[in-house]
Amino acid sequence: MQQIVNFIIRNKTFLLFLLLFVISLVLTIQSHSYHQSKFVHSANFLSGGIYKSANNISQYFSLKRQNEILSEENSRLNTLIYNGEDSISAFVLDSSKFGIPYEFTAAKVIKNSYSLSNNILLIDKGKRDSLAQDFGVINSKGIIGIIDNVSKKYATVISVLNSSISISAKLKKTNHFGSLAWDSKSHEFIQLIDIPKIAPVEIGDTIVTSGRSTIFPRGIQIGVVNDFKLDAAENYYNINIKLFNDMTNIEHVYVIKNIDAEEIDNLLNGINE
């Protein structure tokens, strides 16, 4: 403490000058709009730089996880390329393997909600990238959702964690299919309903898309059976599915366009009419 007092006594002239300088600077900024605007601009520039640096650091530390995801995807694609198998358990870019021509557009998620009852994602692709409503969205681990609204440069996606969503899905080992529905309880699980009780359901079974709509090809991964029970009438199973995707950590996705969707829909609508 005595050293601090001695320091102040030795430098009292300089410290007094510094105090008066700061007071005069504050008064000048407050009394002149030009100086005030310059000060605010400098402060914004500094804070913006700090936020940018923090974001860069965050992205740097997430590179390892993103590289792991890309490595997984490359491994699956290489397996399909070199084995030449029509595997329905992996994500496939070759649209000819689905029997229906599909186009895939890569996009990045810039906003993602997962704690609401009706969650959505925002991606950085839109009409200028030929995206439209009702296009499916997936990543290397499985389904993400369905495009809802599209602007010139962006699109919103109805997440699988949305109480309004309905996607046709089936047991991978059979052709028994039902509809996905979310009970809004957990971001790790989604429910599959209307599977008939004659279906051989077991814990650990893989659930995939059924391909019974023009949105998703058949065989896109969804998750595995965690538990199941019969409904009140004991005619259908209600199945709790553990999602393959961690819906709290989605960054890179693929948007699926079924080139023949319009032709198929027109044909079906004509039959219904």
Secondary structure as GFF3:
##gff-version 3
##sequence-region A 1 273
A	DSSP	alpha_helix	2	10	.	.	.	ID=ss1
A	DSSP	alpha_helix	12	31	.	.	.	ID=ss2
A	DSSP	alpha_helix	33	83	.	.	.	ID=ss3
A	DSSP	three_ten_helix	95	98	.	.	.	ID=ss4
A	DSSP	beta_strand	102	112	.	.	.	ID=ss5
A	DSSP	beta_strand	118	123	.	.	.	ID=ss6
A	DSSP	three_ten_helix	127	129	.	.	.	ID=ss7
A	DSSP	beta_strand	136	139	.	.	.	ID=ss8
A	DSSP	beta_strand	142	150	.	.	.	ID=ss9
A	DSSP	beta_strand	155	162	.	.	.	ID=ss10
A	DSSP	beta_strand	167	171	.	.	.	ID=ss11
A	DSSP	beta_strand	177	181	.	.	.	ID=ss12
A	DSSP	beta_strand	189	196	.	.	.	ID=ss13
A	DSSP	beta_strand	206	209	.	.	.	ID=ss14
A	DSSP	beta_strand	221	230	.	.	.	ID=ss15
A	DSSP	beta_strand	236	243	.	.	.	ID=ss16
A	DSSP	beta_strand	252	258	.	.	.	ID=ss17
A	DSSP	alpha_helix	261	272	.	.	.	ID=ss18
###
